[in-house]
Amino acid sequence: MPGWLETGVIIAFAIAAVFFFAKYRETVAILHESERMKKRLSDDLDRYRDMPRLRALRDALVGNGTLPVDDEGHEHLLLRDGEKQLHHLTLRRECNVVDEGETVTYLKGGEERELEELS
C-alpha cells in the first residue's frame, strides 16, 4: 500500500472522528437540555397541581360558608399537599379585622405562634 494512500485514509478517519465527536457532544448537550426542561416543567406542574387545594383553602377561610365545627368551637379542614400527605387544620375564628399594631396568632403543635405574613 503506498504511503500517500495510508496518509489519506488516516486523515479521512481523523476528519470523520472529529465530526462524530462533534455530533456526539451536540447530542449530549441537547439531551441534557431536554432533561433540564423536563424537570423544570415537571416542577411547574407540581406547583400548579396544588392550585385546586389552595383555592379550596382560600374559599374555606374567607368564604361565608362554615366548616365543620367541634364542641369547642374550632373549625376543621383536611388538605393534601403535593406529596399526597393529609394535613388536618384546626381553625379558630376570632375576628375578621386586624387593627394597626395588633398581632395575629395561630396554634401549631399546641403552641401559639405569630403570623409573620401580616408583619
N, C-alpha and C positions, 0 to 999 in steps of 0.2 A: 504494500500500500504506500503510495507516495506521501511524502511529508506534508505537502500542501493540502491534501485531502484530509489527513488526520487533523491538521490545524483547523480546517474549515468545519469539520464535524464537531470538534471541541468548542469552537466559537458558536456554532448553531445551538449546541446543547446548553452552553452558558447563557445565551440570549433567551432560550426557552425557559431555563431555570429562573432567570430574573423575572420574566413575565409571569411564570407560575407563582412565584413567591409574592409578587405584587398583587396578583389576583387573590391569592390566599389571604394576605393581610387585609385587603379590601373587604373580602367576605367576612372575615372575623370581626372587623370594625362594624359592618352592617349588622351582623348577628348580635354583637354587644349592644349596639344602639337599639335594636329591636327588643332585646330583653329589658333594657332600661326603660323604654317607653311602656312595655307591657306591665312592668312593676309600678310605674307611676300611674298608669290608667287604672290598674287594679286598686291602688291606694285611693284614687279618686272615687272609684265605685264603692269601696268600703266606707268612705266618708259619707257618700250620699245614700248609702243603704240605711243609715240611721235616721234619715230625714222624716219618714212617717212617724217614727217613735218620738222624735224631737217635737214634731208638730202636735202629736197626741199629748205629750207632756205640757207643751205651751198652752194648748187648749184647755187641759185639765186644770192648770194653775191659774189662768186668767179668765176662764170661762164662767158663765153664770151657773152652769150645771154643778152639781155636787158630786164628790167622790164618796165611796163607801166610808161611813163613819163608825168608829167603835164606841164603846160605852164611855170612854174618857174624852170624847170629842175630837180625836185625831182622825184625819183622813188618810186613807191608804191607797197607794198606787204601785203597781207592778210594771217594771220596764225591763226589756232585754237590751244589752249593749251589743257592740259589733261582734264580740266573741260568743254571742248567744247565751251569756250568763244572765240569770234573772236577778234583778235588784228590787228590793222592797223599800219603797219610800214611805215614811210616815210624816205627814204634814200636819201642822197646827196653824190655822189661820187666825191671826190676831188683829191685823189691821190691813187696810188697803193703801194707806197714805203714810209716807215716811217724811217727817218734818226735817228741816235742815239741822244738822248736828246730831241727829239720832242715829243709833246703830241698829242694824238688823242682825238678828242671831238665828241660828238653826242648831238642831241637835244632830250629832253624828257620833255613833258609838256610845251614847249616853252622856256625852259631854257637850256643853254649849259652845258654839264657835261663832265668830263674827263673819258675816257675809262680805267678802272682800270686793265683789264685783261692784257694789254700790259706793265703795270708799273713794 
